[in-house]
Amino acid sequence: MSTQTLIELKNSLINKFESRQATIGIVGLGYVGLPLAVCKAKVGFNIIGIDRSAKRVEQINSGVNYIGDVDDNELKELVLEKKKISATTDFSVVKDLDAIIICVPTPLTVNRDPDISYIKNVTEQIAKYLRKGQFISLESTTYPGTTEGVMLPILEQSGLKVGKDFFLAFSPERVDPGNARYTTHNTNKVLGGVTPACIEVGKALYSQSIQSILTVSSPAAAEMVKVFENTFRSVNIALVNELALLCDKMKLNVWEVLHAAGTKPFGIMSFYPGPGVGGHCIPIDPFYLTWKAREYDFHTRFIELAGEINAFMPIFVKEKVYRALNMSKKSLNGSTVLVIGVAYKKDIDDPRESPADKIIQLLLKDGANVIFNDPFIPEYKLATGEVLKSVDLTEEVWDKTDCTLIITDHTCYDYDNIVKKSKVLVDTRNATGKVVEGKDKIVLL
């Protein structure tokens, strides 16, 4: 293939992106993929979503939303009226796409090693239908080297060559579920392409719907950016969690200490302790980095220690419940504990990796009767397979509750009333910090 042909391929694709005449495929229609599909469709792109879940595909094609960060009416309009979004389980549509963006899960195995099976499987499906002049971007968080070391060889089995026949990049998702201020549109986008042409094509696509694009030298650099961002948060959360453990020993209020420290106008960044870390990023991504580091005979002691501290917090919370019940001269065994909130953070309906799971399991193991209330999550399935249903906060529920445990501080809760109704209360989020009456029965983290 001549250099001129490469330039023509590249320019043709860039023109399609800049004129927003391209058809974009988004693989994985979950918390990342569906908001991204809406973001791209709103600026004029035709979107075909690919998901292995027939239920999700049916919901989208009916205009039914299942993601909190997506507006119900907006999705319905884009699907049913403007016909900008459709979905399928069939990968053969790849041959009709100009760009394919991959947004599939990257969990950990039971041994806490990276599980990139979703990425591999999707890449194999794409390779079957890959043609000249297409752009592929991986957005799923993974260890440095995945795009070029795992995806690229699979794609080139098609006989096509990167930077010559097709374009490949890594551009990490930076979604913060529930954040109304920073969305897909106004969060800076990092992009690393395999070749300069890949970067050029990728920038043309992403700049149509995202305000600012930052390019880095390679996919591996972009992959490292993403895992570092979440490792940074994990380490700093671990630091304040360790401070909370120390303050507990010293009978100091960690929230008072952190509030005062946070008033310094320089040299400090506010992080807060909690019952453990949750979500699809912070509990998982640092382990991708520690796993990859071992390949270079390098041990990330700082990161691994942070993971240990964060993993200990659910055990500490159980200890706090035990102490709170002692205030009422009751044992944990046989007591009813009402958990307030099981989502991994406030004001969202996402329970993935929530510390509530481990805490509830620990309480049940020690003989407690656990019930929960979460206005966003009507049913909660524990890792053990046991399913709990959210209870209404009725007088009957308050009467039988021996200890209230706040795990997720949803803003819709009336914390004054929760304090008033609770016999004793363990607050892991300082949600009751502004409550005046009833301080004598509140046990803070």
C-alpha positions in Angstrom: 0.0 0.0 0.0 1.4 3.4 -1.0 1.9 6.3 1.5 -0.7 8.2 -0.5 -3.3 5.5 0.1 -2.6 5.6 3.8 -3.1 9.3 3.8 -6.3 8.9 1.9 -7.6 6.3 4.3 -6.7 8.5 7.3 -8.2 11.7 5.8 -11.4 10.0 4.7 -12.0 8.8 8.3 -11.1 12.1 9.8 -13.5 13.9 7.4 -16.3 11.5 8.4 -15.6 12.2 12.1 -15.4 16.0 11.6 -18.6 16.1 9.6 -20.2 13.7 12.1 -21.3 11.4 9.3 -19.6 8.4 10.8 -21.3 5.3 12.4 -19.8 4.5 15.8 -20.0 1.2 17.5 -19.8 1.0 21.2 -19.1 -2.4 22.7 -20.4 -2.8 26.3 -23.5 -0.7 27.2 -23.0 -0.4 30.9 -22.1 2.5 33.2 -19.5 3.7 30.7 -20.8 2.6 27.3 -24.3 3.9 27.5 -23.5 7.5 28.6 -20.8 7.5 25.9 -23.3 6.4 23.3 -25.7 9.2 24.3 -22.8 11.8 24.3 -21.8 10.8 20.8 -25.4 10.6 19.5 -26.2 14.1 20.8 -23.6 15.7 18.4 -24.9 13.8 15.4 -23.1 10.5 15.2 -25.1 7.3 14.4 -24.5 4.8 17.2 -24.8 1.1 17.2 -24.3 -0.5 20.6 -23.1 -4.1 20.9 -23.8 -5.9 24.1 -23.9 -9.6 25.0 -27.0 -9.0 27.2 -30.2 -9.5 25.1 -32.1 -7.8 27.9 -30.0 -4.6 27.7 -30.3 -4.6 23.9 -34.1 -4.9 24.1 -34.3 -2.1 26.6 -32.2 0.3 24.5 -34.1 -0.4 21.3 -37.3 0.3 23.3 -35.9 3.6 24.6 -35.8 2.3 28.1 -33.0 3.6 30.3 -31.2 1.7 33.1 -28.2 3.9 33.9 -28.6 6.8 36.4 -26.3 9.2 34.6 -28.4 9.0 31.5 -31.6 11.1 31.1 -34.6 8.9 30.4 -36.2 11.3 28.0 -33.0 12.1 26.2 -32.3 8.4 25.5 -35.9 7.8 24.4 -35.6 10.8 22.0 -32.3 9.6 20.5 -33.6 6.0 20.1 -37.2 6.4 19.1 -37.5 9.8 17.5 -34.1 10.7 16.1 -33.1 7.1 15.4 -29.5 7.9 16.4 -29.0 4.9 18.7 -29.7 1.2 18.2 -28.3 -1.9 19.8 -27.6 -5.5 18.9 -25.9 -8.7 20.2 -24.5 -9.4 16.7 -20.9 -8.5 16.1 -21.3 -8.8 12.3 -22.3 -5.1 12.3 -18.6 -4.3 12.9 -18.1 -4.4 9.1 -20.4 -1.4 8.8 -18.8 0.7 11.4 -16.2 3.5 11.0 -15.1 3.4 14.7 -15.4 0.8 17.4 -15.1 1.9 21.1 -14.7 -0.9 23.6 -16.1 -0.4 27.1 -16.2 -3.8 28.7 -15.5 -4.9 32.3 -12.0 -5.7 33.5 -12.5 -7.4 36.9 -10.1 -9.4 39.0 -9.8 -13.2 39.3 -10.3 -14.9 42.7 -6.6 -14.6 43.1 -6.7 -10.8 42.5 -5.0 -11.1 39.1 -6.3 -9.1 36.1 -9.1 -10.7 34.1 -8.9 -9.3 30.6 -11.0 -12.2 29.1 -13.7 -9.7 28.1 -11.2 -7.6 26.1 -9.8 -10.7 24.4 -13.1 -12.1 23.5 -14.4 -8.8 22.1 -11.2 -8.2 20.1 -11.5 -11.7 18.6 -15.0 -10.9 17.5 -14.0 -7.5 16.0 -11.1 -9.1 14.1 -13.5 -11.4 12.2 -15.1 -8.4 10.6 -12.3 -5.9 10.6 -11.9 -3.9 7.3 -9.6 -1.2 6.0 -10.2 2.3 7.3 -11.6 1.6 10.7 -10.6 3.1 14.1 -10.6 0.9 17.3 -10.3 2.4 20.7 -10.1 0.6 24.0 -11.5 2.5 27.0 -11.6 -0.3 29.6 -9.1 0.2 32.4 -6.2 -2.3 32.2 -2.5 -2.7 32.8 0.1 -0.9 30.6 0.8 -3.0 27.5 -2.7 -4.5 26.9 -3.6 -2.5 23.8 -0.3 -3.3 21.9 0.6 -6.6 23.6 -2.9 -8.3 23.6 -5.3 -6.6 21.3 -2.9 -5.7 18.4 -1.7 -9.2 17.6 -5.3 -10.5 17.6 -6.5 -7.7 15.2 -3.5 -8.2 12.9 -4.5 -11.9 12.5 -7.0 -10.4 10.0 -4.1 -9.7 7.7 -4.5 -6.0 8.1 -1.8 -3.8 9.6 -2.1 -1.1 12.2 -1.3 2.4 11.1 -1.5 1.2 7.5 -5.0 -0.4 7.2 -6.6 0.4 10.5 -6.1 2.7 13.5 -5.8 1.6 17.1 -5.6 3.6 20.4 -6.2 3.5 24.1 -8.3 6.3 25.6 -9.4 5.5 29.2 -12.8 6.2 30.5 -13.0 8.8 33.3 -16.6 8.4 34.3 -17.5 9.5 37.8 -21.0 8.1 38.3 -23.4 10.6 40.0 -21.1 13.6 39.3 -23.3 16.3 37.9 -20.4 18.7 37.4 -18.0 16.6 35.4 -19.5 14.5 32.7 -18.2 12.6 29.6 -18.4 15.9 27.7 -16.3 18.2 30.0 -13.8 15.7 31.5 -10.4 15.9 29.8 -9.8 13.0 27.5 -6.4 11.2 27.4 -5.5 9.5 24.2 -2.5 7.3 23.2 -2.3 5.8 19.7 -0.1 3.0 18.3 1.2 5.3 15.5 1.0 9.1 14.9 -1.8 8.5 12.4 -3.8 6.6 15.1 -3.5 9.5 17.4 -4.6 11.9 14.7 -7.7 9.9 13.8 -8.6 9.3 17.4 -8.3 13.0 18.2 -10.6 13.8 15.3 -13.3 11.4 16.7 -13.2 12.3 20.4 -12.9 16.1 19.9 -16.4 16.2 18.4 -18.1 15.5 21.7 -15.4 16.1 24.3 -14.0 19.5 25.2 -10.4 18.8 25.7 -8.2 16.0 24.3 -4.7 15.3 25.8 -2.5 13.1 23.7 0.3 11.0 25.1 3.1 9.1 23.3 1.7 5.6 23.4 -1.3 3.4 24.5 0.9 2.1 27.3 1.4 5.6 28.6 -2.4 6.2 28.5 -3.0 2.9 30.2 -0.6 3.9 33.0 -2.3 7.3 33.4 -5.6 5.6 34.2 -4.3 3.0 36.7 -2.2 5.7 38.4 -5.3 8.0 38.8 -7.2 5.4 40.7 -4.1 4.2 42.6 -3.5 7.8 43.7 -7.0 7.8 45.2 -6.6 4.4 46.8 -3.3 5.3 48.5 -4.7 8.6 49.8 -7.9 7.0 51.1 -5.8 4.4 52.8 -3.8 7.2 54.5 -6.9 8.8 56.0 -8.3 5.3 56.9 -5.1 4.6 58.8 -5.4 8.0 60.5 -9.0 7.1 61.5 -7.7 3.9 63.0 -5.1 5.8 65.0 -7.6 8.5 66.1 -9.8 5.7 67.3 -7.0 4.4 69.6 -6.2 8.0 70.8 -9.9 8.9 71.3 -9.7 11.7 68.8 -12.4 12.7 66.3 -10.8 12.0 62.9 -13.4 14.2 61.1 -12.5 17.2 63.3 -8.8 16.7 62.5 -9.4 16.3 58.8 -11.7 19.4 58.6 -9.2 21.5 60.4 -6.3 20.2 58.3 -8.2 20.9 55.1 -8.4 24.6 55.8 -4.8 25.0 54.9 -4.7 26.8 51.5 -1.7 24.9 50.2 0.1 21.6 50.6 -2.9 19.4 51.4 -5.7 17.7 49.5 -8.8 16.5 51.3 -9.6 12.8 51.4 -12.0 11.2 53.9 -12.1 7.8 55.7 -14.9 5.3 55.1 -16.1 1.8 55.6 -13.9 0.6 52.7 -13.5 1.4 49.0 -16.0 0.4 46.4 -16.9 0.8 42.7 -15.4 -0.6 39.6 -12.1 1.3 39.8 -10.4 2.0 43.1 -10.7 -1.6 44.6 -9.5 -3.1 41.3 -7.2 -0.9 39.3 -4.2 -0.8 41.7 -4.0 -4.6 41.5 -3.5 -4.3 37.7 -0.5 -2.2 38.4 1.0 -4.4 41.1 0.5 -7.5 38.9 2.2 -5.8 35.9 5.1 -4.6 38.1 6.0 -8.2 39.1 6.9 -8.8 35.4 9.7 -6.3 35.9 10.8 -7.8 39.3 9.4 -4.7 41.0 7.2 -4.8 44.1 4.8 -1.9 44.6 5.0 -2.1 48.4 3.3 1.3 48.9 0.3 0.4 46.7 -0.1 -3.1 48.3 0.0 -1.7 51.8 -2.8 0.8 50.8 -4.8 -2.2 49.6 -4.3 -4.0 52.9 -5.5 -1.0 55.0 -8.5 -0.3 52.8 -9.5 -4.0 53.0 -9.3 -3.9 56.8 -11.9 -1.2 57.1 -15.0 -3.4 57.0 -13.6 -5.4 59.9 -13.1 -2.2 61.8 -16.7 -1.2 61.1 -18.0 -4.5 62.5 -15.9 -3.8 65.6 -17.6 -0.4 65.8 -21.1 -2.0 65.6 -20.0 -4.4 68.4 -19.0 -1.5 70.6 -22.2 0.5 69.8 -24.3 -2.4 70.9 -22.3 -2.7 74.1 -23.5 0.8 74.9 -27.0 -0.7 75.0 -25.8 -3.7 77.0 -26.5 -6.0 74.0 -24.4 -8.5 72.1 -23.9 -8.6 68.3 -25.2 -12.1 68.2 -29.0 -12.0 68.0 -29.2 -8.2 67.5 -30.9 -6.6 64.5 -28.6 -4.2 62.5 -30.2 -1.8 60.0 -27.8 -0.8 57.3 -28.5 2.6 55.7 -27.3 2.6 52.1 -25.5 -0.3 50.2 -24.4 1.6 47.0 -20.6 2.0 46.8 -21.1 5.8 47.0 -23.9 8.2 47.6 -26.7 9.1 45.2 -26.1 6.3 42.7 -27.7 2.8 42.2 -24.4 1.0 41.7 -23.5 -1.6 44.3 -20.4 -3.0 42.6 -17.5 -3.8 45.0 -19.4 -1.9 47.8 -17.9 -2.3 51.2 -21.5 -3.1 52.4 -21.1 -6.6 51.0 -18.1 -7.5 53.3 -19.6 -5.7 56.3 -22.9 -7.4 56.0 -21.2 -10.8 55.6 -19.1 -10.2 58.8 -22.2 -9.2 60.8 -24.2 -12.2 59.6 -21.2 -14.5 60.4 -21.2 -13.2 64.0 -24.9 -13.9 64.4 -26.5 -10.5 63.7 -29.8 -10.2 61.9 -29.1 -7.7 59.1 -31.7 -5.6 57.2 -31.1 -2.7 54.9 -32.6 0.4 53.3 -31.4 2.0 50.1 -33.8 4.1 48.0 -31.7 3.4 44.9 -31.2 -0.4 45.3 -34.4 -2.4 46.0 -32.6 -5.7 46.1 -29.0 -6.5 47.1 -27.2 -9.7 46.2 -24.3 -10.5 48.4 -21.2 -12.2 47.0 -22.3 -15.4 48.9 -25.4 -15.4 46.7 -27.8 -14.4 49.5 -30.4 -11.8 48.4 -31.6 -9.1 50.7 -34.6 -6.8 49.9 -34.6 -3.1 51.0 -37.1 -2.5 53.8 -39.1 0.7 54.3 -38.2 2.8 57.3 -41.4 2.2 59.2 -42.0 2.4 62.9 -42.0 -1.4 63.0 -38.6 -1.5 61.5 -37.2 1.1 63.9 -38.7 -0.7 66.9 -36.9 -4.0 66.1 -33.6 -2.3 65.1 -30.9 -2.6 67.8 -28.2 -0.7 65.9 -28.3 1.6 62.8 -25.3 1.5 60.6 -24.7 4.2 57.9 -22.6 2.9 55.1 -23.7 5.1 52.2 -24.7 8.7 52.9 -27.3 9.4 50.3 -28.4 13.0 50.4 -32.1 12.1 50.3 -31.9 10.7 53.9 -33.3 12.7 56.8 -30.4 12.2 59.2 -32.0 14.1 62.0 -34.9 11.6 61.9 -32.4 8.6 61.6 -30.6 9.7 64.7 -33.9 10.3 66.5 -35.3 6.8 65.7 -32.0 4.9 66.3 -31.3 3.3 69.6 -27.6 3.5 68.8 -26.0 4.5 65.5 -22.6 3.9 63.8 -21.9 6.5 61.2 -19.0 5.6 58.8 -19.5 8.8 56.7 -19.9 11.6 59.2 -23.4 12.0 57.7 -24.7 13.0 61.1 -22.0 15.6 61.7 -24.5 18.5 61.6 -27.1 16.8 63.8 -27.5 18.6 67.1 -29.7 16.3 69.1 -28.8 12.7 69.9 -25.0 13.0 69.8 -24.7 10.7 72.8 -25.9 7.6 70.8 -23.7 8.2 67.7 -20.5 6.3 67.2 -18.4 7.8 64.4 -15.9 5.9 62.4 
